[in-house]
Each structure stands twice: as C-alpha cells, then as structure tokens.
Amino acid sequence: MQIEIRGMEKLSFRERQVVALKETGVSSEAIAKRLGLAPATVATLYNRAKTKGYQVVLIIAGDPLGVMGGDEEMEEDEL
C-alpha cells in the first residue's frame, strides 16, 4: 500500500515533512523528536497544512482487503 498526498505544492517544506509523517501514522511526539521541533510546533504545522487543503489518497495494489472478489457485480447498497 502506498499513499499519495495531493496538493503538497501548497505546503511549506516543514509542513510537508509533518504531513508525510503524520499521515503515515507517526505520532506527534515522534515527529517532534525526529525533526528537532517542539510538539506544539508540530501541531501548529499540521493544523496550518490542513487549512491549505491537501488530500491523502491510498493506493492499494491487488486485493489485500479481500473485497474485490470474483466477477459478480455488487449491488449499490452493498458498496
């Protein structure tokens, strides 16, 4: 599985770093330590980035969730 972050060009370099780590599940405390920032700065950068409107897209190869089954069509209410 991969993630794609759309709209990264709207973000500053530090915001990009924080968003990439945060959106892959790294805690704010770990981000702060890794980047040498205060936890409050990480929160500020993340919140500022969210206001700039980026999108996270999951790219899943194959069918690791087991939902793409055979050729039978799913009814709309099953989706």
N, C-alpha and C positions, 0 to 999 in steps of 0.2 A: 504494500500500500504506500502511496506517495501522497503528499499534499501539495497543492498549488495555491499560492497566495496571490490573488488578483488585486491590482490596484497598489502594488508595492511602490510604484513610482511616485505616489503621493506622499510617501512616508520619508522621514529623515533617516539617516543611516542608523542611529541608535534605536529609533522606533522599529526599523526593520529587524534589527537584532532581537529586540524584546519580543516582537510579534512572532518571529520564526520560532523562538524557543518556547514561548507561552503556548502557541497553537499546537506544538508537538508534545505538550504535557509536562513541560519543565515547570517546577514551582517558582513563584516569585522570589523566594529566598535563595534558591539555587541560581536563578538568573542574576540576582544582585551580586552574589559571590563570584560567579563566573565572569561577569563584566566589570567587577570592581565598582559597583554602584550601591547607593543606599536603597533598601527595599521601597521606600517612599518614592524614589526616583523611578524605579521600575514601574510602580503603579501609575505614576503620572505619565510616563511614556506610553504605556499600554492604553490608558484611557484616552490620551490625545490621539493615538493611532486609530482607535475605534471610531472617533468622531470624524476621521477623514474618509471612512467608508471603504475599507478593504474587504475582500471576500475570501474565505477559505474553501477550497474545493478538494474533496477526497478523490483520488484516482486509484481505483481498485482493479488489479489485474485478476482475471479469472473469476472465480466464484467462491471466495473464501467464506462468505456468509451463508452459502448454501441456499440462496434464494432464486437462482436463475434456472434451476431445473431443466426439464425436458422441453419439448416443443409445444406443450399445451398452453393455450392462451389463458391469462388470468383475467377475471372479470374486474371491472373498475373498482368495485367495493373491496376487492381483495388486495389492491395495491396500497 
